[in-house]
């Protein structure tokens, strides 16, 4: 399969995007991600961990690519780094959103998961949805560029009541210090946070709006459509396969997270 792709790419050098140019020149594929467990995060030696990295590395290996360079950056800097040519693929686990679709291309969905609120243990303010935040004049905290920012604003939460920080570590610190009453994160992130911290809990996710159901995938430059097409083709066999599920299981990705037919085009139009 990899050999066939190499022949196809080589025959269309004039149309090759920047990523294929790098690969053909013997350079590495640079994957960019932030410190966002369990989606993607660096190991003790900087190695790429998390289920999105495991998924992507496995799929790239299936395509015949193993010269991979991990690059850690802030969440808010991932798309700018991609478009500036400092990284080649975004493996941070970004949800597909219309605003992001305008800035980069996404592969077909590889994750389906809802959002969650993290609150102090016991949920003392009974905060379970965005209307609760408004009614109780609560302070909401989430990550810079997270989809929760748009949802909160669209739901009517005053911008002055929304704080954006780099990621889960800062969200947890703010809730513990009383600077925020609820934190917005992906459900899989919330489960990981609660597992390791008994002073917080997940509020009632059934009360969140339908728009909190999200689909995530891998980000590519718009000029790398040729590589994205090959990636999507390889993903058809990889997504949900036994080797793929084994690679991501330790990070909490389960059968319920495998998308059920939604396309990137549909998600871009509806999120």
Number of C-alpha atoms within 10 A of each C-alpha: 9 14 10 10 14 15 10 11 20 15 11 10 12 9 14 19 18 17 25 20 17 15 14 15 9 10 14 17 20 21 25 28 29 23 22 20 23 24 26 23 23 19 11 8 6 11 13 25 24 26 27 30 28 22 24 22 21 19 21 19 13 17 20 14 15 14 14 15 15 21 21 20 15 16 22 16 15 25 22 13 17 22 16 11 14 15 25 24 27 27 31 30 25 25 26 28 20 15 13 18 19 10 16 19 21 27 21 26 25 23 25 19 19 20 22 28 26 31 27 22 14 12 17 9 14 16 23 21 21 22 17 15 24 18 10 11 13 19 20 30 29 27 22 17 17 20 24 26 21 14 16 22 14 11 15 12 23 16 11 8 16 19 18 17 17 18 22 22 14 16 24 22 12 19 21 15 9 11 14 22 24 31 27 24 24 23 19 19 20 23 17 15 21 16 11 9 11 10 13 21 19 22 22 15 15 11 14 18 15 10 13 18 16 20 26 24 23 27 29 24 24 17 16 20 18 17 19 23 13 13 19 17 14 17 22 11 12 19 19 17 12 9 12 18 19 14 19 21 14 12 18 16 22 14 12 10 16 17 18 11 8 13 13 21 15 11 19 19 12 11 20
